[in-house]
Amino acid sequence: MKLDVRLPIGLMFTILGAILTVYGLVSGDTIYDRSLGINVNLWWGLVLLAFGLVMLVFAIRARSTPRGDAP
Amino acid sequence: MQHIHLGAIDYTILIIYFAFVLGIGWVLRRFVRSSEDFFLSGRSIPAWIAGLAFMSANLGAQEVIGMGASGAKYGMMTSHFYWLGAIPAMVFVGIFMMPFYYGSRARSVPEYLKLRFDEKTRGFNAITFAVMTVFSSGISMYALAKLLELVLGWDFNASILLSAVIVLIYIFLGGLTSAIYNEVLQFFLIVLGFLPLVLLGLKDVGGWAGLTAKLQTVATQAGFAPGAWSDSWRHVGSATANPMGVEWFGLVMGLGFVLSFGYWCTDFLVVQRAMAADSMAAARRTPLLAAIPKMLFPALVILPGMIAIALHVTRGGLLPIGSDGTPNYNLAVPMMLGHYLPTGLLGLGLTALMASFMSGMAGNVTAFNTVWTYDIYQSYIRPGQPDGHYLRMGHAATVFGILLSVAAAYATTRFNNIMDMLQLVFAFVNAPLFATFLLGMFWRRTTGHGAFFGLIIGTGAAALHHGLVLSHGAVPGLKGAFLGAVLHTYPSEMAQNFWTAIFAWTACFVATIAISLLTRRNKPDEDLKGLVYALTPRLKDRDLPWYKQPATLGVLVLGLTVVLNVLFW
């Protein structure tokens, strides 16, 4: 493959997830009135972070194996 | 209407997304060496990537906004666009048609028509398709910019310029590969951007049970049976019993058969993704793998609309009311974003909306530049040039394709009627196409004259039918009956469109057979090898593991779709 598409996807969601998680930790409670009182930035940020990291792990593992081609 | 306010973090998320789509184009630019690299990704894309791109290219902003709007307006019956329409057609194109598209080595759908029939059939399809893609990308650009202006207060010109320039850069640099890779990224962004909205909305209305209870109020207030907004099949016995105003036959034949198969099986925008796959087996799996997420997408795009109307009716005032007194359904999804998502996640949701717009537009642009370069420029304007010449033309076509789309977007703001008329004409041209492909692929006796004149007659039949009927409450003109007489009045515009398609398809099917029998075959059996079912060796899938066999995947996908239909009957 020319470029493992999981690499940019993993990178982007890791960055977006990290930003949202941090923002969720520092933002005040009042903005979460509309999301039913749930700190969705924190929780969904963690989901994005996990998804991004899984993609990155797959991309890096495919890179380090000798044939290096994706499934 | 009050604008939704965005914070710095929302803009940061949007900018990061822009950086990544441009970055992908930049990295892929060095893999574009020949015209086939640019237009068909050098036929090197693995099945799962092609599959996600196949689904994503269709997932324009109009799909996301439109399906949400339909979810609010028609409720659960909107799922027919997926579980009755798209999925069976995607299975059909993967199992039965891809062997000819991919096996013939045609570089585009119009080129297949040339190989199978003749030059004039290809020319007709290529030209109508090229015009159509430019205008539809222009119209969706206009729709998105209007929406952003209304909801966020963004400048109309800036929205158009920004989205056009970004799509232009990444396609110009990396061609189809860049469009496809970005479509995969956009797919995940659309899913992860809209999912929190659906989860919050469902939690708010009390889950599926709470939603159906609220939708009963919606249905009874509109004068229908209580389940009319939450059942997909139970109320299609008569057109007056459901909000869509269609009866089961028009629904199954018009939407399920003619329109869906016509789109998914013959539209180069989606077929191009499968043609870019790295092998025949991968090309056949492309639509089948795309069908798996496709079948779950109603939860992501229709459900928000259903939740919006439930809240609008039971709690009041979620959707702005238009000048005709009905809610503005097109704002269902944007309003839901603003209603539930706090700054931060709101940025992600809007980025997902932008992503869906860009994937749709990139789909149009890559299909346009290929058909323009191979089927129009190379065929009629300057044949016989070295490959590098066509690669440069591809780059140029990307630029002027986007410029024409922008022009179309501005034309829409000035002359709304012309756009409505063009869309109507395209609907006439598209409706009969599937009959031509079906006969071409499965009946070797079909002739070039039969195909060409069959298409013209089918298109004419569509125009004639539309010109003589009207939908309930509409005034004669673009909405129908432009020929002066009203022979029949359909209960809804939807029913009218479905029946126009049925008439067009049937006329094309019958005329193609009749003319083919009256004319001499223009291609001997030898020339039709790999293009027609009876003259193509059967593909052996036995060596593949079961989960990679198209037939097994197809049965699995169809089985799951039946289950979904029954669950939400």
Interface residues (C-beta under 8 A of the other chain):
Chain A: M1 K2 L3 V5 P8 I9 L11 M12 F13 I15 L16 I19 L20 Y23 G24 S27 I31 Y32 R34 S35 L36 I38 V40 N41 W44 G45 V47 L48 F51 A70 P71
Chain B: I9 T12 I13 I16 Y17 F20 G23 I24 V27 L28 F31 S44 P46 W48 I49 T177 Y181 V184 L185 F188 L192 P196 L200 K203 D204 H339 Y340 L341 P342 T343 G344 L345 L348
